[in-house]
Amino acid sequence: MAFLDVQDLTKLSHMIRRNDDDRPTSPSWVQVYRELMEWAVLFSILRDKDFGTDTIIVCDGLLRSKVFAGDLFARLSDGFNEAIKHHWSNRRRRVYLVGIAKHSKVLDRYRLAMVLENILTTGYPAYTQVPRDLEERAYVWSEYARGDDRVTEGGEINRFVAGKMFFVKFGAGPRDPIWPVDVFLPQQEEAQTVLGCLLADATDGFPIPFYPRCLQKAHENAALVDFDFDILQDEVFAGLREALGSHSQRLDEFQLQDSDITQRRY
């Protein structure tokens, strides 16, 4: 927010608003806030971290967003590019940025056509660039596919897209999975280098085959399950018990109740 010169969260995203007029708070604000935090963490890594070697930063999701107000996402993308240039000019370190999605409307739309036309059915890893006009046909809002390379003179500026989409097959089999990948727009000419490095990581992907292992490990570390989840739940109940005071025994009764008896089938 400091970099974007924004002092209020409601100015950062039009999807987070005040409820001073007693209007109900949007139920989606939590997801929006989480996405904003993810972009903030990426921004912090790029701007503040020193890299000891050439590095590829892999994001879980495509490099595009519609949660930022106005042209703030475009300015944030410029901040990413400034940081990448700084690492090269000061420390001679190449830092690449790429985003990978598990699903994409673009891939869903053209998957059958690709099979019929034998696209990415080679016996070796391969990739293909996705033209912007094909992207635009797959989205309800075409601006979600309009990058800097698609902006025409006098037309609307790019406010939501920071990546160039590729379809990538990391496996050597003709029916191995295909993933939508966004290469950071200023680095699209270096896509072969970026995707080649991702190939080395995806070859050992587990449990998802031919999917970057670094993302799978990151998800394992971030998922709140098992023992970590039990600790968090105990802390929540401890706070509720203190707030309930003399009525705290009702919380014990609640915890002993079976919330979903249909699970007994399994």
Helices and strands as residue ranges (DSSP letters): H 9-12, H 29-48, E 55-60, H 72-91, E 95-100, H 105-116, E 126-129, H 132-138, G 142-145, E 163-169, E 179-184, G 185-190, H 191-202, H 213-222, H 226-244, G 245-247, H 249-256, G 261-265
